[in-house]
Amino acid sequence: MQENVLSPDDRDFVTALASGLEVILAFDEDHRKMTLSEVAARTGMNRARARRFLLTLHSLGYVRKTQRHFELAPRVLQLGYAFLSANGYLSVIQQVLEDITAECGESSSLGVLDGDEVTYVARSAAKHRLMAISLSVGTRLPAAHTSMGRVLLAQLPDDELGAFLGRVELSGHTDKTITDRAVLRERILAVRLQGYAIADQELDSGLRSLAVPAFDAAGRLIGAINISTNAARVDMATLHDVYLPLLQDKARQIHEQVR
């Protein structure tokens, strides 16, 4: 929930900075190395504009250039480190997530809402892999189809939730994915009342997850913590009767320790 967010046509909005960050974010797991033309296509910029930003980032050490290809340089990690170091509570949460994994044998994560997606900012991974994609700090998943996303969406004021539901694209990832906006709204409002969310194989077949909100000692929302598991291994009764109390207890621990 952000206040006083500038629009791109505001005179205080720095378009060049926004475009430079857009170029950095164009690189991902499937686009680790790109030509100038590929970067221009992914960002919607013309070649001349994309070239200027790439060369500027190259001069600053954030991008490496090898013949015709560009790729991110290790210095980009400083941007993520700045977030981690500015939020000292993450060390507390990391320990909590690791405790969850130790107690139930499942992966546990902390996610925050960023636009229409959930970004993973801390994670404790179990040995077994749950999804076709690799989940790690920095991974972004659609908020509409994840337990952490729905928990965070439930914290939004009604007008912001309505705006989200009006613009979000609801893709059918599996045959269980909710793609009806009215149904999704009902689910999110139910989460607001019950205080937790379950996403059952909506994003990936076999993936079942449970999430609750995490607040600091002053009652400020930090994010959502979850337990993700395999539907064939953990049934819904275990999720409700065993994992939910565990997750709620860990959320209370975060509330007590993070100030």
Number of C-alpha atoms within 10 A of each C-alpha: 10 4 5 5 8 11 9 11 9 10 9 9 13 12 13 11 10 11 16 16 13 16 21 19 12 18 17 12 8 7 12 12 19 18 16 17 16 17 25 20 14 15 15 13 15 13 14 12 13 22 17 12 20 24 16 14 20 17 11 11 14 20 21 19 16 9 7 10 15 21 20 23 14 11 12 14 11 11 10 13 11 10 12 15 11 9 10 12 16 18 14 13 23 18 14 23 26 19 15 22 20 13 11 14 16 23 24 27 27 28 29 23 23 16 12 18 20 28 23 23 20 22 24 22 19 17 10 11 14 21 14 8 10 9 17 15 15 14 15 18 20 21 23 31 27 28 29 36 27 31 32 30 25 23 19 14 10 12 9 13 16 12 10 16 19 10 9 15 13 16 15 13 15 13 12 15 21 20 17 11 15 10 11 18 18 11 16 23 19 16 22 18 9 10 15 24 26 26 22 23 20 24 23 19 18 17 18 26 24 26 32 27 26 28 20 19 15 10 10 11 16 20 23 26 29 32 28 25 25 19 17 9 9 13 12 15 9 11 20 13 10 12 23 20 12 16 24 19 12 20 23 15 18 20 19 13 13 18 13
